[in-house]
Amino acid sequence: MSALPRPADDEYVEYYRRYVAMVPDGDILETLRDQLGDTLELLKAVPSERETYRYAEGKWSLREVIGHLIDTERVFAFRALTMARSKDVDLPGMDQDEWVATSNAAGRSLADLTAEWTALRRSNVHMFAGMDAAAGARSGVASGNRFSVRSFAWIMAGHELWHRQLIKRDYLGVGA
């Protein structure tokens, strides 16, 4: 049995249920590794003129979406690591729109952002692989809500799947 089995509904808040529900049953580490290849394949096929495309006024560009994936994956990993290593943690939330606006992702190439996200995802797979069942079951508070450590691996995977669908539909005009 995996050290990071699918979390129960009471290990994270309602907002993240849509993400966790998207993740297939099985080994979450394998899922995180496989996603990397699937998303890289999608991003490598993006024409350069689509990198700065916004499908509606006020929406993020594709570059900003990838910057958002990077930032949130870092936050989820930091929360997981902090809760795995410390007791009674209470971590702040993040304002995703503020973070995107100040990230400089719009000024970076998609290739550069993709390289950063690749390194980050590989690092996070190693981090989660090093956790045993006891670490995965630990919990803490983030954004005023209780989460288990293992829930962040599943939320991370689901968050990527969510955005991959949006990229296909809204930025590339293909069926999700």
N, C-alpha and C positions, 0 to 999 in steps of 0.2 A: 504494500500500500504506500502511496506517495506521502511524503512528509507534509505536503501542502494540498490536502484534499479540498474539494469544492467547499466553500464556506456555507454555513447555515445562514438562513435569512437574518438571524439576529446578530450576525457578525459584521454587519455593515448597514448603512442606512438605505432607505427606499430609493433615493435618487440614483443609486448605483445598480439597482436590480436589472435595469435594461441592459447594462453592460455585462454583468455576470451571466445573465440569461443567454447572451449571444455566444458564450464560450462553450464549445463542446465538452462533454465529459471526457475524462482521461487525465493523463499526466500534464499538469499545467506547464512544467518546464519544457516538455516537448512542444506544446502549443505555442509557447513564447518563442522558441527557436524557429518553428515552422512559419510563424507569422512574419518573422524577419525576412525570410526569402520571398514570401508572397507579396509583401508590401514593397520590397526593393524592386521586384519585377514590375510592379505597377508604376512606381515612381520613375524608373529608368525609361519607361515608354512615354512619359509626359513630354510633349513638344515644348521647346524653350519658350515659345510665345504664351503658353498656358501657365507658366510659373507665377505670373503677376495677375492672372485673371481673377476677377471677383464676379460671382454669379448674380449678385444684387448689390445695390448701394448699401454701404455699411457692413458688408460681409468681409471676412478675412480673405486675403489672397491665398493661393495654394501654398506659397512659401510660408505664410503666417500660420496656416494649419499645421504644417510640419514643425514649425517652431513651437506651436502649442503642444503638439505631441511630445516633443522633447521636454518642455518645461513640466508638463503634468507627469510624465513618466519619472522625471527626477524627483518631483514632490512625492509621488506614490512610493518610490524606492526609499526616499529619506524617511518617510513615515514608517514604512515597514522595518527598516533597519533600526530606527530609534526605538520603536516599540519592542522589537526583538531583544534589544540590549538594555533597556531601561524600564524601571517600574514607574507607574503612575505618570506617564507623560501626557501633556496637554499641548498639542501643537496648533499653530494658527492655520487659518484657511488661506486661500489664494483667490484673488480676483482675476479670473482668466482674461478678461478684456483689458484690464490694466497691464497685465503681464505681456500680452501680445503687443499692445501699443508701445511698450518700452523694450521689446526684445531685440530689435533690429533684424528680425527674420526677413522682413520685406526687402531689406538691402543686401541679403546674402543669396547666393545661388542655391538652387534646389540641390545640386550635386553636393555642395558643402553641408547643407542641412542634413541631407541623407547620410552622409559620412558620419556626422556627429550622432545622429539617431542610431545608426548601426552600432557604433562603439558603445553607446549608452545601453542599448538593448542587450548586447552581448555581456556587458558588465553586470546588468541586472539579473540575467539568467544565472551567472556565476554566483551572485549574492544569494539568490533564492535557493540555488542548489546546495549551498553550504548550510542551510537552516534545517534543523531537525524538527520533529513533530512538536516538541515542547516550545520551540521558538515560534513556530507557525501558529500555535494556539494562543500565544500571548496577545495582549490587547492594550490599547491606549485610546486617547481621545484626540481627534483632529477635527477642526472646524466645529467644535462643540458636540461631536458625535463619537460614539464608541465604534472602533474597528478592531478586528483581529489582524494579526500580521499577515496570515495567509490570504485574507480577503484582498489585499493589495495586488497580489500576483494575478488574481482573477479579474479584478477591476482594471488593471493595466491591460490585460489581454482584450477585454471587452471594449475598453475605450479605444484601442487601436482598431478593432473590427468596426466599431461605430463610425469612426472617421474614414476608414477605408471605403465603406459603403457611400459615405457622403462625397468623397473624392471622386469615386466612379460616377455617381449620379449627377452631382452639381458642378463638378469641375471638368469632367471628361465626357459627360453626356452618354455614358454607357450604363447598361443595366447593372444593378448591384447584385 
